[in-house]
Amino acid sequence: MSKPRRPRPKISLWARFKIFLRHWHSPLELRNSCSRLSSSHTNGFFALLRLLIPYPSWHFSIPGPFSPREVIEDKEKETGIINSQFNGLCNLQAIPLWRMRDTPLRSVYRIYEAHLADRYALIGKETEYFFFRPGWRLRDIPDPKDTDPIRYAVIACIVEELQESLNWKLSLGLRRNRQHILRERDEDPYPEFTPEELPDWTKNVSAIDKELLKQSVPSRMLSTEGQLVLEEKGLSRIFSQRNILTNTGWFYTV
């Protein structure tokens, strides 16, 4: 007499789905993304599901945006603006779904926040992230039509400085798709490249009115000539044209 068959274990649909997800591979790297999200969310799977829901639109909106004074005084007043924008950002930028919903204009606003908050190392990380997004062309960045004249001027300066830094990196043989072209000898010519172009709207953004600066930012942030001082003895030509003194070395990291 044959032995009775052992009853098959009952596996719920939820358990079956988790098994499927564990062994499934896709360009979206769902399993790895779920693991990354688990480090900052109670339930990484549900956080991943939210990334799949195009609400209120597929592309993320710009957080805030925060006023210049709010960002400048973030560290002093412990408002947490920079922490809310940058904590865990490197982890998110490694998630394909999150990158798909991110936009070049959002990246520019993150640089704005880091710049005014005197967090220059964050600028270097963000400009490198921007450089290695080959689908992000500067000329396609839409006009934000920012209602804050100071913020609008800083944003325009950042876009123009990004053009300089991106083209400088391309001139060295670095490529945005990571297929770099390296010279074998110092005397070899630098490789040709297609330069990044500016969007039309930046040339129409005016310099910051000095009277407005007096009313809008702490007096310690103003030069004797009434310019906004983000860095003492700043030498950036692009920023100085809009009454902002700063340096931009962090835009040129490689």
C-alpha positions in Angstrom: 0.0 0.0 0.0 1.5 3.3 -1.1 2.1 6.0 1.5 -0.4 8.9 1.5 0.8 11.9 -0.3 2.0 14.8 1.8 -0.4 17.7 1.3 1.1 20.6 -0.7 1.8 23.6 1.5 -0.5 26.5 0.9 1.4 29.6 -0.3 -0.4 32.9 -0.3 -0.4 35.1 -3.4 1.6 37.6 -1.4 4.3 35.1 -0.6 4.3 33.9 -4.3 4.8 37.5 -5.4 7.7 38.1 -3.0 9.4 34.9 -4.3 8.8 36.1 -7.8 10.3 39.5 -7.0 13.3 37.9 -5.3 14.3 36.0 -8.4 13.2 38.4 -11.1 15.8 40.6 -12.9 14.9 43.7 -14.9 16.6 47.0 -16.0 14.6 48.7 -13.2 16.6 46.7 -10.6 13.5 46.3 -8.5 14.9 43.9 -6.0 18.0 46.1 -5.4 15.8 49.2 -5.3 13.5 47.7 -2.7 16.5 46.9 -0.6 17.8 50.4 -0.9 14.4 51.9 0.0 14.2 49.7 3.1 17.1 51.6 4.6 15.0 54.8 4.8 11.4 53.5 4.8 9.5 51.2 7.2 8.4 49.1 4.2 10.7 49.2 1.2 8.2 47.4 -1.0 5.4 49.9 -0.5 7.9 52.8 -1.1 8.8 51.1 -4.4 5.1 50.9 -5.3 4.7 54.6 -4.7 7.5 55.3 -7.1 5.4 53.4 -9.8 2.4 55.7 -9.2 2.5 58.8 -11.4 0.9 61.1 -9.0 0.4 64.1 -9.3 2.6 63.6 -12.4 5.3 61.2 -13.5 8.1 63.7 -12.9 8.7 64.9 -9.3 7.9 68.5 -8.6 10.4 70.9 -7.2 10.4 70.8 -3.4 9.7 74.1 -1.7 11.1 76.1 -3.4 12.8 77.7 -0.4 13.5 81.4 -0.2 17.2 82.5 -0.2 16.9 83.7 3.4 15.5 80.4 4.5 18.3 78.4 2.9 21.0 80.8 4.1 19.8 80.6 7.7 19.1 76.9 7.6 22.1 75.8 9.7 21.8 78.7 12.2 18.1 78.2 12.8 18.2 74.4 12.4 15.2 74.3 10.0 16.4 71.1 8.4 16.0 72.2 4.8 19.3 70.7 3.7 18.9 67.5 5.7 15.4 67.0 4.2 16.8 67.5 0.6 20.1 65.7 0.8 19.9 63.0 3.4 19.8 59.7 1.6 20.0 61.4 -1.8 22.9 59.3 -3.1 20.9 56.2 -2.3 17.8 57.5 -4.2 20.0 58.5 -7.1 21.0 54.9 -7.5 17.4 53.7 -7.9 16.4 53.6 -11.6 12.7 54.4 -11.0 13.7 57.5 -8.9 16.1 58.7 -11.5 13.4 58.3 -14.2 11.2 60.7 -12.2 13.9 63.2 -11.3 14.4 66.2 -13.6 17.4 68.4 -14.5 15.5 71.5 -13.1 15.1 69.7 -9.8 18.9 69.0 -9.8 19.6 72.7 -10.5 17.4 73.7 -7.5 19.3 71.3 -5.3 22.5 73.0 -6.3 20.9 76.3 -5.5 20.1 75.1 -2.0 23.6 73.7 -1.4 25.2 76.8 -2.7 23.3 79.2 -0.5 23.6 77.0 2.5 27.4 77.0 2.2 27.5 73.2 1.6 30.0 73.1 -1.3 30.8 69.4 -1.2 27.2 68.7 -2.0 27.5 70.9 -5.1 30.3 68.7 -6.4 28.3 65.5 -5.9 25.2 67.0 -7.6 27.1 68.4 -10.6 28.7 64.9 -11.1 25.3 63.3 -11.0 24.0 65.9 -13.5 27.0 65.2 -15.8 26.4 61.5 -15.9 22.7 61.9 -16.9 23.3 61.9 -20.7 19.7 62.5 -21.5 19.7 65.8 -19.6 20.6 68.5 -22.1 21.0 72.0 -20.7 19.2 73.6 -23.7 16.1 71.6 -22.8 15.8 72.9 -19.2 12.5 74.8 -19.1 12.2 78.3 -17.8 11.1 78.0 -14.2 9.7 81.5 -14.3 10.6 81.7 -10.6 8.7 84.4 -8.8 11.6 85.2 -6.4 14.0 87.5 -8.3 17.0 86.5 -6.2 16.4 82.8 -6.5 15.7 83.2 -10.2 19.0 85.0 -10.7 20.9 82.3 -8.8 19.2 79.5 -10.8 20.2 81.2 -14.1 23.8 81.6 -12.9 23.9 77.9 -12.0 22.6 76.8 -15.4 25.2 79.0 -17.2 28.0 77.8 -14.9 26.9 74.2 -15.6 27.4 74.9 -19.3 31.0 76.0 -18.6 31.8 73.0 -16.4 30.1 70.3 -18.6 31.9 71.6 -21.7 35.2 71.7 -19.8 34.8 68.1 -18.7 33.8 67.0 -22.3 36.9 68.8 -23.6 39.1 66.6 -21.4 37.6 63.5 -23.0 35.1 62.7 -20.3 31.8 61.5 -21.7 28.4 61.7 -20.1 27.7 58.0 -21.0 31.0 57.0 -19.2 32.6 56.0 -22.5 35.6 58.3 -21.8 38.2 59.0 -24.5 41.7 59.1 -22.9 44.8 60.5 -24.6 47.7 58.1 -24.7 50.3 60.9 -24.7 50.3 64.5 -23.5 51.1 65.7 -27.1 48.0 64.0 -28.5 45.2 66.4 -29.4 42.1 66.6 -27.1 39.1 64.7 -28.6 36.4 66.6 -30.3 33.0 66.9 -28.6 29.5 68.4 -29.1 29.3 71.3 -26.7 26.3 71.8 -24.4 24.2 74.8 -25.3 22.3 77.1 -23.0 18.5 77.4 -23.0 17.2 80.8 -24.4 15.6 82.0 -21.1 18.8 82.5 -19.0 19.9 85.5 -21.0 16.7 87.3 -20.0 17.2 86.9 -16.3 18.2 90.3 -14.8 20.9 91.0 -12.2 19.6 91.2 -8.6 18.5 94.6 -7.5 20.7 95.7 -4.7 17.9 97.4 -2.8 16.0 94.1 -2.9 19.1 92.3 -1.5 19.1 94.7 1.5 15.6 93.8 2.3 15.9 90.0 1.7 19.1 88.7 3.1 21.1 89.1 6.3 23.3 92.2 6.2 26.4 90.0 6.9 25.8 88.5 3.5 26.3 91.8 1.6 29.5 93.3 0.3 30.3 97.0 0.8 29.0 97.5 -2.8 25.7 95.8 -1.9 26.3 92.5 -3.7 25.2 89.1 -2.3 28.3 87.4 -0.8 28.2 83.6 -1.0 31.9 83.3 -0.8 34.4 86.0 0.3 36.6 87.2 -2.6 34.5 85.3 -5.1 35.8 85.4 -8.6 33.0 83.8 -10.7 32.4 86.0 -13.7 29.0 84.5 -14.4 27.6 85.1 -10.9 29.2 88.6 -10.5 27.2 89.7 -13.5 24.1 89.3 -11.4 25.5 90.9 -8.3 26.6 87.6 -6.6 30.1 87.0 -5.3 31.2 83.4 -5.1 33.6 80.8 -6.4 32.6 77.8 -8.5 35.4 75.3 -8.1 33.0 72.6 -7.0 31.3 72.6 -10.4 34.6 71.3 -11.9 35.2 68.1 -10.0 36.2 65.1 -12.0 
